[in-house]
């Protein structure tokens, strides 16, 4: 009587183990991508709320400036035009980079940029930009915030009180 396994039995066992590992890796990668997308959307909501709250504070104070940190502040008295909003968004962007927020998908790419069209190509990146109010730039300027994940592009239009003339 022989003891042990035949070559066929060993090959079948290895094939089953290989299949299980392949399925496991596929499922794991899906979980990792979902976690990265979730982290990006969490950062998006944090930035969106921070900008809204900072600009609401400007409105409540009736002018002046709001300090973001020791080296960054927002000029609440700046005229609502494209150039001033871009300058404000640069301050916000640099503040978030100072806070060391990271791109969940790839640390070699900034987590946030302030750019015109075309900045939405990197997964995990937030993009700040100015955009015209309903009715065109003659009615004022508002803020657009975008977030890109592997499965969606999220957009928020931020219109602080008094920025868009009706």
N, CA, C and O of each residue as an XYZ file, in Angstrom:
664
protein
N       0.817     -1.162      0.000
C       0.000      0.000      0.000
C       0.877      1.248      0.000
O       1.759      1.400      0.845
N       0.620      2.154     -0.975
C       1.408      3.373     -1.089
C       0.834      4.440     -0.172
O      -0.380      4.564     -0.005
N       1.753      5.215      0.422
C       1.332      6.343      1.234
C       1.792      7.606      0.522
O       2.882      7.633     -0.050
N       0.958      8.668      0.552
C       1.319      9.936     -0.080
C       0.291     10.326     -1.133
O      -0.731      9.664     -1.313
N       0.594     11.413     -1.816
C      -0.326     11.950     -2.815
C       0.230     11.735     -4.208
O       1.445     11.710     -4.406
N      -0.647     11.583     -5.153
C      -0.210     11.455     -6.544
C       0.068     12.855     -7.092
O      -0.331     13.857     -6.500
N       0.743     12.903     -8.208
C       1.068     14.175     -8.853
C      -0.208     14.922     -9.240
O      -0.273     16.143     -9.095
N      -1.188     14.231     -9.713
C      -2.470     14.846    -10.112
C      -3.128     15.505     -8.901
O      -3.599     16.638     -8.997
N      -3.164     14.825     -7.789
C      -3.778     15.380     -6.587
C      -3.052     16.663     -6.143
O      -3.695     17.633     -5.742
N      -1.749     16.663     -6.216
C      -0.976     17.850     -5.837
C      -1.232     19.011     -6.798
O      -1.360     20.157     -6.368
N      -1.306     18.717     -8.088
C      -1.567     19.768     -9.082
C      -2.964     20.360     -8.915
O      -3.140     21.572     -9.040
N      -3.944     19.530     -8.639
C      -5.313     20.019     -8.419
C      -5.347     20.912     -7.173
O      -5.987     21.964     -7.180
N      -4.671     20.498     -6.125
C      -4.615     21.295     -4.896
C      -3.959     22.645     -5.162
O      -4.453     23.670     -4.692
N      -2.852     22.663     -5.908
C      -2.180     23.923     -6.233
C      -3.067     24.823     -7.096
O      -3.067     26.042     -6.925
N      -3.819     24.228     -8.018
C      -4.724     25.010     -8.862
C      -5.818     25.662     -8.022
O      -6.158     26.825     -8.240
N      -6.362     24.928     -7.075
C      -7.404     25.473     -6.193
C      -6.828     26.615     -5.350
O      -7.454     27.667     -5.223
N      -5.650     26.413     -4.781
C      -5.012     27.451     -3.962
C      -4.717     28.692     -4.813
O      -4.938     29.815     -4.360
N      -4.229     28.504     -6.022
C      -3.944     29.626     -6.932
C      -5.184     30.420     -7.268
O      -5.149     31.650     -7.306
N      -6.277     29.724     -7.512
C      -7.549     30.396     -7.812
C      -8.027     31.208     -6.615
O      -8.464     32.347     -6.774
N      -7.950     30.639     -5.439
C      -8.361     31.357     -4.224
C      -7.497     32.601     -4.003
O      -8.020     33.652     -3.632
N      -6.199     32.499     -4.222
C      -5.310     33.652     -4.069
C      -5.653     34.729     -5.092
O      -5.687     35.913     -4.755
N      -5.905     34.338     -6.323
C      -6.266     35.297     -7.371
C      -7.542     36.050     -7.043
O      -7.603     37.269     -7.209
N      -8.555     35.344     -6.581
C      -9.820     35.980     -6.196
C      -9.593     36.892     -4.994
O     -10.137     37.995     -4.936
N      -8.802     36.441     -4.048
C      -8.516     37.240     -2.851
C      -7.813     38.544     -3.189
O      -8.152     39.591     -2.636
N      -6.850     38.496     -4.077
C      -6.134     39.713     -4.484
C      -7.078     40.677     -5.183
O      -7.026     41.881     -4.932
N      -7.939     40.170     -6.053
C      -8.911     41.008     -6.765
C      -9.840     41.709     -5.767
O     -10.080     42.911     -5.886
N     -10.355     40.975     -4.800
C     -11.248     41.549     -3.793
C     -10.500     42.569     -2.935
O     -11.037     43.637     -2.641
N      -9.278     42.255     -2.533
C      -8.469     43.166     -1.715
C      -8.233     44.483     -2.446
O      -8.369     45.553     -1.854
N      -7.877     44.411     -3.738
C      -7.649     45.632     -4.514
C      -8.907     46.486     -4.592
O      -8.825     47.714     -4.558
N     -10.065     45.852     -4.696
C     -11.326     46.593     -4.694
C     -11.540     47.324     -3.376
O     -11.977     48.475     -3.370
N     -11.235     46.663     -2.254
C     -11.359     47.308     -0.944
C     -10.405     48.491     -0.824
O     -10.780     49.538     -0.296
N      -9.189     48.334     -1.303
C      -8.195     49.405     -1.220
C      -8.657     50.616     -2.041
O      -8.580     51.749     -1.566
N      -9.134     50.386     -3.258
C      -9.615     51.489     -4.090
C     -10.810     52.186     -3.446
O     -10.903     53.413     -3.478
N     -11.720     51.413     -2.865
C     -12.880     52.014     -2.191
C     -12.445     52.849     -0.990
O     -13.019     53.908     -0.739
N     -11.456     52.395     -0.253
C     -10.948     53.151      0.894
C     -10.298     54.458      0.431
O     -10.466     55.492      1.078
N      -9.567     54.421     -0.669
C      -8.940     55.629     -1.202
C      -9.993     56.617     -1.686
O      -9.857     57.821     -1.470
N     -11.036     56.121     -2.337
C     -12.125     56.997     -2.785
C     -12.821     57.625     -1.587
O     -13.135     58.815     -1.607
N     -13.061     56.847     -0.559
C     -13.703     57.350      0.651
C     -12.845     58.425      1.322
O     -13.379     59.434      1.784
N     -11.534     58.226      1.383
C     -10.633     59.227      1.970
C     -10.647     60.516      1.159
O     -10.606     61.607      1.728
N     -10.704     60.399     -0.167
C     -10.761     61.586     -1.028
C     -12.048     62.366     -0.780
O     -12.013     63.592     -0.668
N     -13.176     61.678     -0.693
C     -14.466     62.348     -0.471
C     -14.505     62.973      0.926
O     -15.104     64.033      1.106
N     -13.886     62.341      1.901
C     -13.803     62.915      3.246
C     -13.008     64.220      3.209
O     -13.409     65.211      3.820
N     -11.884     64.222      2.495
C     -11.104     65.456      2.357
C     -11.907     66.524      1.627
O     -11.864     67.695      2.004
N     -12.632     66.140      0.596
C     -13.474     67.056     -0.170
C     -14.477     67.746      0.763
O     -14.620     68.968      0.734
N     -15.162     66.963      1.580
C     -16.163     67.527      2.492
C     -15.516     68.432      3.542
O     -16.080     69.465      3.902
N     -14.330     68.048      4.034
C     -13.624     68.865      5.008
C     -13.250     70.219      4.408
O     -13.475     71.258      5.030
N     -12.678     70.211      3.199
C     -12.279     71.454      2.525
C     -13.508     72.300      2.211
O     -13.498     73.513      2.422
N     -14.557     71.671      1.711
C     -15.792     72.393      1.386
C     -16.345     73.099      2.631
O     -16.672     74.284      2.577
N     -16.448     72.381      3.737
C     -16.976     72.977      4.975
C     -16.071     74.078      5.502
O     -16.552     75.113      5.963
N     -14.768     73.861      5.436
C     -13.830     74.876      5.920
C     -13.953     76.166      5.116
O     -14.000     77.251      5.695
N     -14.005     76.060      3.795
C     -14.137     77.258      2.957
C     -15.466     77.965      3.244
O     -15.498     79.184      3.411
N     -16.546     77.209      3.301
C     -17.851     77.820      3.588
C     -17.848     78.518      4.945
O     -18.345     79.638      5.066
N     -17.295     77.871      5.961
C     -17.275     78.458      7.304
C     -16.372     79.683      7.367
O     -16.706     80.665      8.029
N     -15.234     79.634      6.686
C     -14.327     80.782      6.675
C     -14.986     81.980      6.001
O     -14.897     83.102      6.499
N     -15.648     81.743      4.869
C     -16.296     82.848      4.161
C     -17.533     83.342      4.911
O     -17.868     84.524      4.830
N     -18.209     82.463      5.630
C     -19.338     82.896      6.480
C     -18.818     83.780      7.612
O     -19.479     84.742      8.005
N     -17.635     83.454      8.137
C     -17.024     84.277      9.175
C     -16.680     85.663      8.622
O     -16.863     86.670      9.306
N     -16.185     85.709      7.387
C     -15.940     87.001      6.731
C     -17.212     87.829      6.697
O     -17.205     89.012      7.038
N     -18.306     87.198      6.283
C     -19.597     87.887      6.171
C     -20.066     88.357      7.552
O     -20.545     89.481      7.698
N     -19.928     87.507      8.548
C     -20.364     87.836      9.912
C     -19.551     88.996     10.483
O     -20.099     89.879     11.143
N     -18.240     88.991     10.228
C     -17.374     90.056     10.724
C     -17.615     91.373      9.992
O     -17.307     92.446     10.511
N     -18.162     91.284      8.798
C     -18.412     92.490      8.010
C     -17.161     93.060      7.367
O     -17.131     94.241      7.020
N     -16.136     92.252      7.203
C     -14.906     92.703      6.552
C     -13.676     92.327      7.342
O     -13.729     91.507      8.258
N     -12.556     92.947      6.968
C     -11.287     92.640      7.624
C     -10.628     91.437      6.992
O     -10.653     91.267      5.774
N     -10.039     90.605      7.829
C      -9.410     89.389      7.314
C      -9.646     88.251      8.298
O      -9.919     88.466      9.479
N      -9.534     87.042      7.779
C      -9.644     85.835      8.599
C      -8.319     85.104      8.482
O      -7.868     84.785      7.382
N      -7.707     84.846      9.615
C      -6.416     84.174      9.663
C      -6.623     82.664      9.545
O      -7.366     82.068     10.325
N      -5.962     82.054      8.564
C      -6.027     80.601      8.402
C      -4.975     79.918      9.267
O      -5.249     78.905      9.909
N      -3.769     80.483      9.277
C      -2.681     80.041     10.160
C      -1.723     81.223     10.305
O      -2.063     82.331      9.889
N      -0.569     81.027     10.867
C       0.362     82.130     11.104
C       0.828     82.821      9.824
O       1.188     83.998      9.857
N       0.825     82.114      8.710
C       1.333     82.702      7.469
C       0.273     82.899      6.383
O       0.584     83.417      5.311
N      -0.953     82.501      6.640
C      -2.002     82.600      5.608
C      -3.258     83.239      6.177
O      -3.672     82.956      7.301
N      -3.855     84.116      5.362
C      -5.116     84.729      5.756
C      -5.941     85.033      4.514
O      -5.438     85.026      3.390
N      -7.202     85.295      4.743
C      -8.143     85.627      3.674
C      -8.565     87.081      3.849
O      -8.961     87.490      4.941
N      -8.480     87.858      2.778
C      -8.910     89.257      2.796
C     -10.408     89.313      2.525
O     -10.853     89.119      1.394
N     -11.164     89.575      3.557
C     -12.625     89.608      3.436
C     -13.117     90.827      2.655
O     -14.249     90.839      2.171
N     -12.273     91.847      2.532
C     -12.672     93.077      1.847
C     -12.330     93.074      0.362
O     -12.657     94.028     -0.344
N     -11.680     92.024     -0.123
C     -11.299     91.970     -1.540
C     -12.549     91.962     -2.412
O     -13.530     91.284     -2.108
N     -12.497     92.720     -3.490
C     -13.626     92.776     -4.420
C     -13.869     91.394     -5.012
O     -12.928     90.640     -5.260
N     -15.125     91.071     -5.236
C     -15.488     89.766     -5.803
C     -15.289     89.805     -7.316
O     -16.214     90.083     -8.079
N     -14.056     89.520     -7.723
C     -13.767     89.385     -9.146
C     -12.853     88.188     -9.341
O     -12.331     87.628     -8.377
N     -12.669     87.809    -10.570
C     -11.920     86.595    -10.897
C     -10.522     86.608    -10.273
O     -10.114     85.624     -9.658
N      -9.797     87.695    -10.424
C      -8.425     87.789     -9.926
C      -8.356     87.645     -8.408
O      -7.509     86.914     -7.895
N      -9.230     88.326     -7.694
C      -9.207     88.253     -6.229
C      -9.643     86.883     -5.709
O      -9.113     86.400     -4.708
N     -10.591     86.269     -6.376
C     -11.029     84.937     -5.954
C      -9.907     83.925     -6.197
O      -9.687     83.039     -5.372
N      -9.201     84.049     -7.311
C      -8.056     83.164     -7.572
C      -7.007     83.338     -6.476
O      -6.463     82.351     -5.980
N      -6.722     84.563     -6.099
C      -5.753     84.827     -5.029
C      -6.204     84.190     -3.712
O      -5.399     83.603     -2.988
N      -7.497     84.314     -3.412
C      -8.061     83.714     -2.198
C      -7.930     82.190     -2.242
O      -7.570     81.564     -1.245
N      -8.221     81.602     -3.394
C      -8.134     80.146     -3.537
C      -6.696     79.659     -3.420
O      -6.448     78.572     -2.899
N      -5.746     80.462     -3.906
C      -4.335     80.108     -3.719
C      -3.991     80.068     -2.228
O      -3.249     79.194     -1.783
N      -4.534     81.020     -1.457
C      -4.295     81.019     -0.009
C      -4.890     79.774      0.637
O      -4.246     79.140      1.473
N      -6.111     79.424      0.257
C      -6.729     78.203      0.792
C      -5.901     76.974      0.417
O      -5.602     76.133      1.265
N      -5.536     76.879     -0.856
C      -4.755     75.720     -1.323
C      -3.468     75.582     -0.528
O      -3.145     74.496     -0.047
N      -2.737     76.672     -0.388
C      -1.462     76.626      0.330
C      -1.672     76.299      1.807
O      -0.843     75.629      2.422
N      -2.765     76.766      2.366
C      -3.091     76.421      3.755
C      -3.268     74.901      3.895
O      -2.733     74.296      4.824
N      -4.013     74.293      2.977
C      -4.237     72.838      3.058
C      -2.940     72.063      2.830
O      -2.711     71.032      3.463
N      -2.100     72.554      1.937
C      -0.807     71.895      1.733
C       0.073     72.055      2.975
O       0.824     71.144      3.326
N      -0.018     73.227      3.650
C       0.692     73.419      4.922
C       0.231     72.400      5.965
O       1.011     71.964      6.812
N      -1.047     72.031      5.889
C      -1.612     71.075      6.842
C      -1.232     69.632      6.500
O      -1.594     68.696      7.213
N      -0.500     69.471      5.401
C       0.020     68.169      4.959
C      -1.069     67.173      4.588
O      -0.934     65.978      4.852
N      -2.162     67.663      3.969
C      -3.114     66.676      3.475
C      -2.456     65.945      2.304
O      -1.721     66.548      1.522
N      -2.716     64.685      2.193
C      -2.066     63.833      1.199
C      -3.087     63.295      0.202
O      -4.264     63.120      0.517
N      -2.609     63.046     -0.986
C      -3.433     62.396     -1.994
C      -3.518     60.919     -1.620
O      -2.493     60.238     -1.606
N      -4.717     60.403     -1.315
C      -4.838     59.004     -0.887
C      -4.401     57.991     -1.949
O      -4.014     56.873     -1.608
N      -4.457     58.364     -3.216
C      -4.104     57.440     -4.290
C      -2.597     57.413     -4.561
O      -2.029     56.363     -4.865
N      -1.956     58.586     -4.445
C      -0.550     58.670     -4.846
C       0.083     59.900     -4.200
O      -0.249     61.029     -4.560
N       0.989     59.686     -3.251
C       1.624     60.795     -2.540
C       2.520     61.654     -3.418
O       2.920     62.742     -3.004
N       2.844     61.194     -4.615
C       3.696     62.005     -5.493
C       2.898     63.125     -6.165
O       3.486     64.024     -6.766
N       1.575     63.080     -6.072
C       0.718     64.139     -6.609
C       0.142     64.938     -5.452
O      -0.240     64.373     -4.428
N       0.080     66.272     -5.621
C      -0.529     67.109     -4.594
C      -1.969     66.688     -4.367
O      -2.661     66.262     -5.291
N      -2.410     66.814     -3.118
C      -3.788     66.464     -2.777
C      -4.756     67.533     -3.249
O      -5.941     67.259     -3.440
N      -4.254     68.766     -3.439
C      -5.132     69.860     -3.850
C      -4.372     70.794     -4.781
O      -3.195     71.086     -4.567
N      -5.062     71.256     -5.816
C      -4.492     72.217     -6.757
C      -5.490     73.339     -6.973
O      -6.688     73.181     -6.739
N      -4.977     74.471     -7.421
C      -5.837     75.575     -7.827
C      -5.509     75.803     -9.290
O      -4.444     76.322     -9.627
N      -6.413     75.420    -10.137
C      -6.124     75.478    -11.565
C      -7.411     75.649    -12.353
O      -8.510     75.425    -11.846
N      -7.249     76.044    -13.586
C      -8.385     76.091    -14.499
C      -8.710     74.691    -14.978
O      -8.388     73.713    -14.305
N      -9.337     74.587    -16.119
C      -9.745     73.275    -16.620
C      -8.533     72.378    -16.817
O      -7.440     72.845    -17.135
N      -8.746     71.094    -16.625
C      -7.692     70.122    -16.857
C      -7.038     69.578    -15.606
O      -6.169     68.711    -15.702
N      -7.422     70.053    -14.444
C      -6.809     69.573    -13.224
C      -7.481     68.355    -12.629
O      -7.134     67.936    -11.524
N      -8.440     67.776    -13.340
C      -9.237     66.666    -12.803
C      -8.736     65.299    -13.254
O      -9.480     64.323    -13.159
N      -7.529     65.196    -13.731
C      -7.081     63.936    -14.320
C      -6.400     62.995    -13.332
O      -6.109     61.851    -13.679
N      -6.138     63.453    -12.105
C      -5.408     62.650    -11.127
C      -6.372     62.171    -10.045
O      -7.015     62.981     -9.377
N      -6.469     60.865     -9.877
C      -7.322     60.320     -8.814
C      -6.831     60.800     -7.456
O      -5.629     60.859     -7.196
N      -7.785     61.139     -6.597
C      -7.456     61.557     -5.243
C      -7.162     63.033     -5.099
O      -6.857     63.496     -4.000
N      -7.246     63.773     -6.169
C      -6.908     65.196     -6.149
C      -8.166     66.052     -6.015
O      -9.201     65.773     -6.621
N      -8.042     67.100     -5.206
C      -9.070     68.127     -5.105
C      -8.629     69.306     -5.965
O      -7.439     69.607     -6.058
N      -9.581     69.957     -6.581
C      -9.265     71.093     -7.446
C     -10.119     72.285     -7.060
O     -11.346     72.195     -7.034
N      -9.472     73.401     -6.763
C     -10.145     74.662     -6.479
C     -10.086     75.539     -7.714
O      -9.051     75.619     -8.376
N     -11.191     76.198     -8.027
C     -11.199     77.120     -9.157
C     -12.300     78.146     -8.940
O     -13.194     77.960     -8.114
N     -12.215     79.226     -9.696
C     -13.294     80.206     -9.686
C     -14.196     79.913    -10.877
O     -13.762     79.325    -11.868
N     -15.433     80.321    -10.774
C     -16.351     80.168    -11.890
C     -17.352     81.313    -11.837
O     -17.522     81.962    -10.805
N     -17.998     81.543    -12.943
C     -18.933     82.663    -13.000
C     -20.235     82.340    -12.275
O     -20.666     81.189    -12.208
N     -20.840     83.385    -11.741
C     -22.158     83.244    -11.127
C     -23.189     83.017    -12.230
O     -22.917     83.312    -13.393
N     -24.365     82.499    -11.884
C     -25.420     82.390    -12.895
C     -25.671     83.772    -13.524
O     -25.898     84.751    -12.812
N     -25.629     83.838    -14.825
C     -25.793     85.109    -15.520
C     -24.476     85.686    -16.009
O     -24.469     86.713    -16.687
N     -23.359     85.043    -15.678
C     -22.059     85.473    -16.182
C     -21.208     86.193    -15.154
O     -21.654     86.471    -14.041
N     -19.971     86.494    -15.544
C     -19.024     87.148    -14.644
C     -19.490     88.542    -14.239
O     -19.074     89.048    -13.197
N     -20.346     89.172    -15.042
C     -20.855     90.493    -14.662
C     -21.701     90.414    -13.392
O     -21.904     91.424    -12.719
N     -22.190     89.228    -13.063
C     -22.991     89.014    -11.846
C     -22.137     88.616    -10.654
O     -22.629     88.556     -9.527
N     -20.850     88.341    -10.898
C     -19.951     87.970     -9.814
C     -19.242     86.647    -10.079
O     -19.398     86.025    -11.130
N     -18.465     86.249     -9.092
C     -17.658     85.040     -9.187
C     -17.931     84.162     -7.978
O     -18.131     84.667     -6.874
N     -17.940     82.860     -8.178
C     -18.081     81.929     -7.064
C     -16.981     80.872     -7.155
O     -16.187     80.867     -8.096
N     -16.948     79.999     -6.187
C     -15.894     79.002     -6.079
C     -16.402     77.638     -6.525
O     -17.510     77.233     -6.175
N     -15.588     76.936     -7.296
C     -15.898     75.535     -7.604
C     -14.835     74.658     -6.958
O     -13.641     74.953     -7.013
N     -15.287     73.593     -6.358
C     -14.415     72.602     -5.729
C     -14.751     71.254     -6.340
O     -15.911     70.840     -6.359
N     -13.727     70.571     -6.838
C     -13.921     69.258     -7.456
C     -13.053     68.227     -6.757
O     -11.978     68.539     -6.243
N     -13.538     66.994     -6.747
C     -12.761     65.863     -6.240
C     -12.858     64.737     -7.257
O     -13.947     64.428     -7.740
N     -11.724     64.121     -7.586
C     -11.708     63.015     -8.548
C     -11.287     61.734     -7.850
O     -10.256     61.681     -7.179
N     -12.099     60.707     -8.021
C     -11.737     59.363     -7.579
C     -11.740     58.464     -8.812
O     -12.020     58.918     -9.921
N     -11.429     57.198     -8.609
C     -11.409     56.267     -9.741
C     -12.810     55.997    -10.283
O     -12.952     55.465    -11.384
N     -13.857     56.362     -9.515
C     -15.206     56.043     -9.969
C     -16.133     57.236    -10.113
O     -17.227     57.095    -10.660
N     -15.720     58.432     -9.629
C     -16.610     59.574     -9.750
C     -15.843     60.884     -9.717
O     -14.695     60.950     -9.276
N     -16.516     61.927    -10.198
C     -16.032     63.298    -10.105
C     -17.089     64.069     -9.329
O     -18.229     64.192     -9.775
N     -16.709     64.587     -8.171
C     -17.642     65.293     -7.300
C     -17.423     66.787     -7.471
O     -16.283     67.234     -7.598
N     -18.506     67.569     -7.475
C     -18.444     69.019     -7.689
C     -19.274     69.733     -6.641
O     -20.384     69.312     -6.315
N     -18.724     70.817     -6.117
C     -19.465     71.698     -5.223
C     -19.252     73.124     -5.692
O     -18.115     73.551     -5.896
N     -20.337     73.862     -5.864
C     -20.255     75.281     -6.178
C     -20.540     76.047     -4.902
O     -21.608     75.907     -4.306
N     -19.577     76.859     -4.486
C     -19.686     77.594     -3.229
C     -19.964     79.056     -3.564
O     -19.144     79.739     -4.177
N     -21.129     79.510     -3.150
C     -21.558     80.889     -3.416
C     -21.771     81.591     -2.078
O     -22.870     81.559     -1.525
N     -20.719     82.227     -1.558
C     -20.871     82.928     -0.279
C     -21.920     84.041     -0.355
O     -22.222     84.550     -1.434
N     -22.453     84.397      0.769
C     -23.509     85.417      0.846
C     -23.034     86.710      0.159
O     -21.952     87.221      0.446
N     -23.854     87.212     -0.733
C     -23.580     88.478     -1.375
C     -22.631     88.428     -2.563
O     -22.356     89.466     -3.166
N     -22.124     87.251     -2.915
C     -21.152     87.185     -4.003
C     -21.799     87.240     -5.385
O     -21.238     87.843     -6.299
N     -22.943     86.635     -5.550
C     -23.594     86.619     -6.866
C     -24.779     87.578     -6.837
O     -25.692     87.441     -6.024
N     -24.740     88.552     -7.745
C     -25.844     89.520     -7.835
C     -26.982     88.868     -8.597
O     -26.777     88.275     -9.656
N     -28.163     88.981     -8.059
C     -29.321     88.344     -8.698
C     -29.920     89.217     -9.765
O     -30.901     88.831    -10.400
